[in-house]
Amino acid sequence: LTLAWDKGCRLLALESDSVVAVTLISNGCPDAHPCAAIVKLINRLMMRDWQ
């Protein structure tokens, strides 16, 4: 997402084969979760003004 944003690409289609990843990104996770930092980063990136 960072690379796409930096290159000016604003229209993306994202896919995942991980239900766990999608659930964490969609619902968030506790700060103590090992993936909390990356999940928060992804959520901040997804909140940008994408098309």
N, C-alpha and C positions, 0 to 999 in steps of 0.2 A: 504494500500500500504506500509506503514511504517513497519508494522508487517511482511508482506510477505518478504520485502527486508531484514529486520533484521534476518529472519529465513533462508535466502538463496534461497527463492523461486523466480525464475526469469521468469517463464512462467505462465502468468495469463490470464484469460478471464474475463472481467468486463462487467457487465450489469447494466442498470438503467431503471427504469420505469418513470423517470422524464425528460421530454424534456427540461424543464427549466435548470436543473442541467447540462445536457449534453451540451446545448447551451452555458452556462456560462463557462464551462470547455473548450469547443472547441474554443470559440471566445474571451474569457476573459471578464472582466467586469471593470467598472470604480472603482478607488480607494475608492470612497465614497459609493459604494454598500455594503450592510450589509454582503454579503458573500465574499467580495473581499479577505480577508485573507485566507480563506480555499480554495478558487479557486486558488490562487497563490501557496499555499502549494501543492495542487494536481498537478498543472502543473509542479512544480519543481520535484515532485516525478515521474511523467510520463516521464520526460526528462532523467531519469537515463537509464543505459544500460540494459534494459529488453530484453528478447529474443523475 
